[in-house]
Amino acid sequence: MGTIERFKEYLDYKGIANYRAETECGLSNGLIKNALKAGSSLGSDKLEKILSVYSDLSAEWLLRGVGSMIIGGSKATELENKISSMSNSQERKEQAYDILLGMFDVMSKTYDYFGREG
């Protein structure tokens, strides 16, 4: 996944339309759609504009796909972001949340078990 796809993921997560992002960042109209279609990446000048406007967007994540998308975001936030972007189907999102809640429950019980042992 390249910078344009990650930027689009961020926009979708925040509920920001392409046109609004292009306007706020001083990018040309249709840039996002065209770059996605062409599979091209964003130049450093455009990335600087984007990061200056969206201060909660992690540069590390945008450029390299490393860490959390949102600055200060936790692993739980990162998982929630992935679930949110996974599907528009509410049923699939609810299933994914149920799985995560089950995982957290198991982890909590494991922690409690080992915490009592030590």
VENFENFEN-V902129 format. One record per residue. RES is the residue in one letter. OMEGA is omega in degrees with one decimal (none if undefined). Layout:
res = <RES:RES>
omega = <OMEGA:OMEGA>
This chain:
res = <M:G:T:I:E:R:F:K:E:Y:L:D:Y:K:G:I:A:N:Y:R:A:E:T:E:C:G:L:S:N:G:L:I:K:N:A:L:K:A:G:S:S:L:G:S:D:K:L:E:K:I:L:S:V:Y:S:D:L:S:A:E:W:L:L:R:G:V:G:S:M:I:I:G:G:S:K:A:T:E:L:E:N:K:I:S:S:M:S:N:S:Q:E:R:K:E:Q:A:Y:D:I:L:L:G:M:F:D:V:M:S:K:T:Y:D:Y:F:G:R:E:G>
omega = <-179.0:-176.9:-178.4:178.6:177.7:177.5:178.1:177.2:177.4:-179.7:178.8:179.6:-178.4:-178.4:-178.2:179.1:179.2:-176.9:179.9:179.6:179.7:179.7:-178.0:-176.5:-178.7:178.1:-179.8:179.5:177.8:-177.4:-176.1:180.0:-178.2:179.3:177.1:-178.8:-177.2:-177.0:-179.2:179.6:-179.9:177.6:-176.6:179.4:179.1:178.4:177.3:178.7:-178.6:-176.9:177.4:179.5:-176.2:-172.6:177.7:179.2:-178.7:177.4:179.9:179.5:-178.1:-176.1:-172.6:-177.7:-176.9:176.7:-176.9:179.5:-176.2:178.5:-177.8:179.7:179.6:175.6:178.7:177.6:179.3:177.2:178.6:177.2:-179.4:178.4:-178.3:-178.1:-175.6:-173.6:173.3:-178.5:179.1:-179.8:179.3:177.8:179.9:177.0:-179.7:177.5:177.7:178.0:179.5:178.9:176.6:179.0:179.5:178.2:178.9:179.2:179.8:179.5:177.9:178.3:179.3:-179.3:-177.8:177.4:178.8:-178.2:-172.1:none>
